[in-house]
Amino acid sequence: MTSPGLHLSGAPFLKKENKGLAEPHGSRALGESAERSSKHNRQVTLSVPHWEQWREEAHAVKRFSILNLDKLLVEFERNAAARGAVVLWAKDAEEANRHILEIVERHRVKTVVKSKSMVTEEMELNHVLAAAGVRALETDLGEYLVQLAGQRPVHIVTPALHLSAEDVGRLFAEKLQEPYTSEHEKLTDIARRHLREEYLRADMGISGVNFAMADTGSICIVENEGNAGLSISAPPVHVAVMGIEKVIPGIRYLPLFLNLLARSGTGQKLTTYTHIVHGATPGRTFYIIILDNGRSNVLRDPAARSSLFCIRCGACLNACPVYRRTGGWAYGWVYPGPIGAIITPHLVGMEDAGKLPFASSLCGACGEVCPVKIDIPHQLVHLRHKAVNSPSPVRSPFERLIWKAWSWAMAGPLRYRLAMTTVRLGVRLAKFLPWHPAQLGAWTRGRELPEVPAYTFRAWWRQRGREFAEDDDKSGIAPPSLGKEVSA
Amino acid sequence: MTSRSLILQRIRDNLRGATSPEPPPVPVVWPTTNPTSAELRARFVEELRSVHGEPIAAANREEAVVILRELAQASGWNHVLVMDRPLVRDLVSKADLPWETVLLPEDPPARDLAGIPVAVIQADYLLADTGSSVVVCERPGERLACYLPPACIVLAEGSQLREHLPALWSELATKAAEPDRRGEFVIITGPSRTADIEKILILGVHGPKRLVVLVVG
């Protein structure tokens, strides 16, 4: 089933969906910003003498958490409920949205302020709320900009990385009727002025969750702008939505993750605001929605489990040369970049997202920067293997036929010779064909066929051996015996 | 079958046969180096400045009152949101400023607090290595005081200064484990900031544009 909001058609991976980023400014700004962030954050992480040890430790904590997920979720639920939180479970996005609509009805909610949450992007929550007549406003500046522009985020940490100050100035002039400016300070003041009013009149705040601590039932949210703090404390109702993989065994592990996330995400020692929320404060209502939405399926495949370790820092996006060129929309769903290429196929299915693991040069940069040491390159290869062996957009009968033929030809010297003879003949004849065959046209139109040499390497080698033998007869020196070693 | 049961069953089925390791030891993260109080103060000042906060030291409460008065007069604040904590109450009352004071923990609606230009709150701890203030909030109004006004003055005693987050953590984890614990621990490291437009750093996008930390004693 194709998920709502999924844009995975087109080639090579969503070329058609990527029109905005084809503009020179958009792609250049995004690529340069991502590269700059990557260099800066890398310097910050490398300045920590025991960075590698932290990564190992975080990997071990996440591994333990995922392998004990059922027990930790039950413990988290019990402790959160004991502190006055109402804990709800949702097997998929549809059920999570249903829970939120019920809360909206129960508390007569007309307006909602949201802090940045990737999981609510998965749920397409803004559209669901709008359809129910509820005004939902993103409050993170980047998310606010892309919402105003009617776009989707291009990055999980900096959603409006592709927009220039001029773009934002035009956007505010058009949507908020503000005088045009491209000064960063003034643009930020405009956003502050408009959003402040929204916090004050909102009936409900919605947030994501960075970490959920099983032993205390607390949740942790990190941010820099203060919008999450206002969204979760100004309105009378707070709904926190978390994926099942967000739970960690105890609050004792939190300092490690806070140090890793801030450095990998934004190159800071700590984010400006760290909120550790314990249940409901007096006079306020606090809901926690625990969402599966395909995550439990990932557990079935031991080689894929570590993709659930992700703490959404965005470091792999900034480091990825493919992401820097294409931007986030090219990945077609909520999670872009290398982490998106390994998470999305699990969450939405290989049939829809089987192309994504191929959106990588396998350079390994993503694996090197991952703060929880997810082996992203090997996961990509693992998923490529799955994609070509299960129903997916990359499972082409034609391509399989070609590889079968190649496999047959390489299995013996006689077959190889026969195949090479056929290829040489084919290349000679192809020159006279005036057309570019359907799928192959994409390749042949931009390339010229190579000249076929007068004789093959093997023929040349045999001839060389004979010449040596003749020389040897004359000089008495033995010919080289390399021919035997290279003949297959 | 409820969704809760279904999700838990799926997890158990898909993890069948997987061997769980022992719980990992609690990471040290940063070792404790037992710095002197002067070193801690110097590190705190340097780090807070690096994140665009304003550290101010007062030798005692009398000096802190003078500093608070000067700050209020220089900034033209005529209205203040005050957290109901001993140090804050003491200093604000002694400062005897001609400003209208809203004392928390009343839980007024956010709209009623919107026009107040400054909050004076009390930190429970300070972290030297990151220039952070840790505020234990129990009521919604206390939480709002950290984010809503455009300026925030954090008061703290010098004895509340810790080396870094891991050095503080056992105290904070003990508080978090109290069965009646409600509310929020807020760790504030500098004024509100964003770099969402072209990666240019701008202060005060939603929360306070100005963060002053006044360390007393």
Interface residues (C-beta under 8 A of the other chain):
Chain A: A29 S33 R36 S37 W54 E57 A60 V61 R63 F64 L67 N68 L69 D70 L73 V74 A82 R83 G84 W89 A90 K91 E95 T139 D140 L141 G142 L145 T158 P159 A160 L161 L163 S164 A165 V168 H184 E185 L187 T188 A191 R192 L195 R196 Y199 L200 R201 M213 D215 T216 S218 N224 E225 G226 N227 G229 L230 I232 S233 A234 P235 I244 P249 G250 I251 R252 Y253 L254 P255 L256 L258 N259 T266 Q268 K269 L270 T271 T272 Y273 T274 H275 I276 V277 H278 G279 A280 T281 P282 G283 R284 I290 D292 S296 N297 L299 R300 P302
Chain B: T2 S3 R4 L6 I7 L8 R10 I11 R12 N14 L15 A18 T19 S20 P21 E22 P23 P24 V26 P27 V29 W30 E47 V51 D107 A110 R111 A114 D129 T130 S132 C137 E138 R139 P140 R143 L144 C146 Y147 L148 L165 P166 W169 L172 A173 A176 A177 P179 R181 R182 G183 E184 F185 V186 I187 I188 T189 G190 P191 S192 R193 T194 A195 D196 I197 E198 K199 I200 I202 G204 V205 H206 G207 P208
